[in-house]
């Protein structure tokens, strides 16, 4: 097992243990927030899908994703745990973002990290209407609030930042 795989497993184990220690009431709250976050991120993805964001990404080879690293955080993992979705297996040896599979993200849109779901390059953003741009960034602000609410269920700063 590579150093990155070992570290990944340790961090996933730590967040999972904290999740399992949550009292039932907080776990129920987290579940509601998690499903809300997934729906929110999927709605954000739908905005950019209107202008064929996937086609733009394929056209440039997903340069943003190829350059990205380790944005998946503890709060993102908590959403997987709360919704009982099986966790993906990162590809640490690919020399790229470990969450990038064969030409696409290993993480479904509703579960992608904040940075990944909120970033639009100029090619995409320039094709969106002003109303859609405003709506997208309004949704980004709302998404920050959901992340804050999820993190607030745990000791301060314990669920901040990326897993790696």
Secondary structure by P-SEA (a helix, b strand, c coil): ccaaaaaaaaaaaaaaaaaaaccaaaaaaaaaaaaaaaaaaaaaaaaaaaaaaaaaaaaacccccccccccccaaaaaaaaaaccbbbbbcccccccccccccccccccccccccccccccaaaaaaccaaaaaaaaaaaaaaaaaaaaaaaaccccccccccc
